Amino acid sequence: MTWDNVDFEKKEIYVKNIYDYQDTKKIVPRTKTPSSVRTIPLLPELSIILKQLKKEQAEWQLKNKYRDPENAVFKSSECKIPTDTGCIKTLMLIQDEINIPRKQQIATHGLRHTLASYLLAKGVQIKYVSELLGHKNTAITMRAYEHLLKEQNIEQQGKTLNALNELSK
């Protein structure tokens, strides 16, 4: 993710780049699939954290006479883009620090799954969740979260029966 993909004014993050680990070893202006290009809402709490990070990076870069050619939001202490493995290890260390048992810890993809499950459980429409995840269509999302949707169907069945019972009164 690059800083130009973070819009503090509109409170949005744009997903439109990937880091090419295999060929160029650079941030490239494409995504895994066309549907992966998307806009994600920027929570106020995250906005505060990202603004602080941007400020600290600017101060460090000025002090060390460094200019980041990639304008990346996240860099290691060696000024490199963190690898997927590095991100997972860091997430595990954070979970260790807050005493989450190893068997209950999740990796970065687990965070994505947890977000989608939470939003669906809270009644957020599947079409929006699908777009947020960058799925090509809602069928992909429905397959992945079918177990949650079955629970919601039972709840909807109860609401339907109640609504129909009101008609017969």
C-alpha positions as CSV (number, residue, x, y, z in Angstrom):
1,M,0.0,0.0,0.0
2,T,1.3,3.4,-0.9
3,W,0.5,6.7,0.8
4,D,-1.3,8.0,-2.3
5,N,-3.8,5.1,-1.7
6,V,-4.8,6.6,1.6
7,D,-7.3,9.5,1.4
8,F,-7.6,11.1,4.9
9,E,-10.1,13.7,3.6
10,K,-12.5,11.2,2.1
11,K,-11.7,8.6,4.9
12,E,-11.0,5.9,2.3
13,I,-8.2,3.4,1.4
14,Y,-7.8,2.5,-2.3
15,V,-6.7,-1.0,-3.1
16,K,-5.2,-0.8,-6.6
17,N,-1.6,-2.0,-6.3
18,I,0.3,-5.1,-5.3
19,Y,3.9,-5.8,-4.4
20,D,5.4,-8.1,-7.0
21,Y,7.6,-10.4,-4.9
22,Q,8.6,-12.6,-7.8
23,D,9.6,-10.5,-10.7
24,T,10.1,-6.8,-10.3
25,K,10.3,-6.7,-6.4
26,K,8.4,-3.4,-6.6
27,I,4.9,-2.1,-6.0
28,V,3.1,-2.4,-9.3
29,P,-0.2,-0.7,-10.5
30,R,-2.3,-3.9,-10.8
31,T,-4.1,-6.3,-8.5
32,K,-4.6,-10.0,-8.5
33,T,-7.9,-9.7,-10.4
34,P,-9.9,-6.7,-11.7
35,S,-12.4,-7.1,-8.9
36,S,-9.6,-6.7,-6.4
37,V,-9.5,-3.0,-7.2
38,R,-11.7,-1.5,-4.5
39,T,-12.3,1.2,-1.9
40,I,-12.3,0.5,1.8
41,P,-13.6,2.8,4.5
42,L,-10.9,4.3,6.8
43,L,-11.9,4.1,10.4
44,P,-11.2,7.2,12.5
45,E,-9.0,5.2,14.9
46,L,-6.9,3.8,12.0
47,S,-6.7,7.3,10.4
48,I,-5.1,8.6,13.6
49,I,-2.6,5.7,13.6
50,L,-1.7,6.1,9.9
51,K,-1.3,9.9,10.3
52,Q,1.1,9.4,13.1
53,L,3.0,6.8,11.1
54,K,3.2,9.1,8.1
55,K,4.5,11.9,10.4
56,E,7.1,9.6,12.0
57,Q,8.2,8.3,8.6
58,A,8.6,11.9,7.3
59,E,10.7,12.9,10.3
60,W,12.9,9.7,10.0
61,Q,13.4,10.2,6.3
62,L,14.3,13.9,6.7
63,K,16.8,13.0,9.5
64,N,18.4,10.2,7.5
65,K,18.2,12.0,4.1
66,Y,16.1,9.1,2.7
67,R,13.4,9.4,0.1
68,D,11.2,6.4,-0.3
69,P,10.9,5.8,-4.1
70,E,7.9,3.6,-3.5
71,N,6.0,5.9,-1.1
72,A,5.1,2.8,0.8
73,V,3.0,2.9,4.0
74,F,4.8,-0.1,5.5
75,K,8.5,-0.6,5.5
76,S,10.9,-2.7,7.6
77,S,13.6,-1.1,9.7
78,E,15.9,-1.8,6.7
79,C,13.5,0.2,4.4
80,K,12.2,-2.9,2.7
81,I,8.6,-3.9,2.0
82,P,7.6,-6.5,4.6
83,T,7.0,-10.0,3.2
84,D,3.9,-11.9,3.9
85,T,5.9,-14.2,6.2
86,G,7.2,-11.1,8.0
87,C,3.7,-9.7,8.5
88,I,2.5,-13.1,9.9
89,K,5.4,-13.3,12.3
90,T,4.8,-9.8,13.5
91,L,1.1,-10.5,14.0
92,M,2.0,-13.6,16.0
93,L,4.4,-11.7,18.2
94,I,1.7,-9.1,18.9
95,Q,-0.7,-11.9,19.8
96,D,2.0,-13.4,22.1
97,E,2.5,-10.1,23.8
98,I,-1.2,-9.8,24.6
99,N,-1.3,-13.4,25.8
100,I,-3.4,-15.0,23.1
101,P,-2.6,-18.8,23.2
102,R,-0.8,-20.0,20.1
103,K,-3.7,-22.4,19.3
104,Q,-6.1,-19.5,19.2
105,Q,-3.9,-17.1,17.2
106,I,-4.8,-16.1,13.6
107,A,-2.7,-15.1,10.6
108,T,-3.3,-12.1,8.4
109,H,-5.8,-14.0,6.1
110,G,-7.7,-15.0,9.3
111,L,-8.2,-11.3,10.0
112,R,-9.9,-10.9,6.7
113,H,-12.1,-13.9,7.3
114,T,-13.0,-12.6,10.8
115,L,-13.9,-9.2,9.4
116,A,-16.2,-10.7,6.8
117,S,-17.8,-13.1,9.3
118,Y,-18.4,-10.3,11.8
119,L,-19.9,-8.0,9.2
120,L,-22.2,-10.7,7.9
121,A,-23.3,-11.7,11.4
122,K,-24.1,-8.0,12.1
123,G,-26.4,-8.0,9.0
124,V,-24.2,-6.1,6.6
125,Q,-25.5,-6.9,3.1
126,I,-23.5,-9.7,1.3
127,K,-23.1,-7.6,-1.8
128,Y,-21.2,-4.9,0.1
129,V,-19.1,-7.5,2.0
130,S,-18.3,-9.1,-1.3
131,E,-17.1,-5.8,-2.8
132,L,-15.2,-5.0,0.3
133,L,-13.3,-8.3,0.0
134,G,-12.7,-7.8,-3.7
135,H,-14.6,-10.9,-4.7
136,K,-15.7,-11.1,-8.4
137,N,-19.3,-11.8,-7.4
138,T,-21.4,-12.6,-4.4
139,A,-21.5,-16.3,-5.2
140,I,-17.8,-16.5,-4.1
141,T,-18.7,-14.8,-0.8
142,M,-21.8,-16.9,-0.3
143,R,-19.8,-20.1,-0.8
144,A,-17.1,-19.0,1.7
145,Y,-19.6,-17.8,4.4
146,E,-22.4,-20.3,3.7
147,H,-22.4,-21.5,7.3
148,L,-23.2,-17.9,8.6
149,L,-25.8,-17.3,5.9
150,K,-27.7,-20.5,7.0
151,E,-27.9,-19.2,10.5
152,Q,-29.3,-15.9,9.2
153,N,-31.8,-17.8,7.1
154,I,-33.2,-19.4,10.2
155,E,-33.5,-15.9,11.8
156,Q,-35.2,-14.6,8.6
157,Q,-37.6,-17.5,8.6
158,G,-38.7,-16.5,12.1
159,K,-39.2,-12.9,11.0
160,T,-41.2,-14.1,7.9
161,L,-43.5,-16.2,10.0
162,N,-44.1,-13.3,12.4
163,A,-44.8,-10.9,9.5
164,L,-47.3,-13.4,8.0
165,N,-49.0,-14.1,11.3
166,E,-49.6,-10.3,11.7
167,L,-51.4,-10.4,8.4
168,S,-53.8,-13.0,9.6
169,K,-54.9,-11.0,12.6
